[in-house]
């Protein structure tokens, strides 16, 4: 564990970029070889839109990185946060608790609030407009949403009292898990179901991408599935019954057009069916 701590305490930006790019490449090859759904779409055009949003997410994270450093520094200097309040424990257990709590606040809670708050939903729904969900969809976030999510992560770092090595470990795992559960791959149903008791599996997250309520408002987790089960937001929908997209924006002129996607948060709200 000392090696992991030392590595993530000083992980180079190039390595973080390699994790992002490597994950996309790996899962893209896997879904190309054996896709769960054979989409009829212009794959490179679709990927281009999603990779644009991936790039804007990276840029937003770069310029807001000082918030994470500030949060971690404040927690350390004032011994604030859950990890600083619990008794001394085994480092593996310490890491697991830290990751669970960061996932709760930085992913689950941030995701839930965006679905339940009209102003924030305007930005998040760009992610849900994708009707061809694959691994590139993982970072299909409007720049406004990227900023919102980053603020939640910074708050999480402060409340959890997380050291920066744990923050970098969490962010790296978050990226890979998001690429995994968005990937257009089909695990054996029994394996997927077993995984969903611990982590967010592909089938579990694909349910969240069904185009209609109540499934859209379910399965908010990113790494761990425990929070959806604890808070009653876990739902199951057979993979063959999932229809991707969001019922308010099923027109390709909107969900497959970069300029229109950027404008959506500032347009008149539409009521879901």
Secondary structure, DSSP 4 states (H G I P E B T S, - for coil): -HHHHHHHHS--HHHHHHHHHHHHHHHHHHHHHS-SS---S-HHHHHHHHHHHHHHHHHHHHHHHHHHHHHHHHHHHTT-SHHHHSPP--HHHHHHHHHHHHHIIIIIIHHHHHHH-HHHHHHHHHHHT-SS--GGGGG---HHHHHHHHHHHHHHHHHHT--HHHHHHHHHHHHHHHHHHHSS----HHHHHHHTTTB--HHHHHHHTBSSTTGGGS---SSBSHHHHHTT------GGG--BS-TT---HHHHT-HHHHHHGGGSPP----
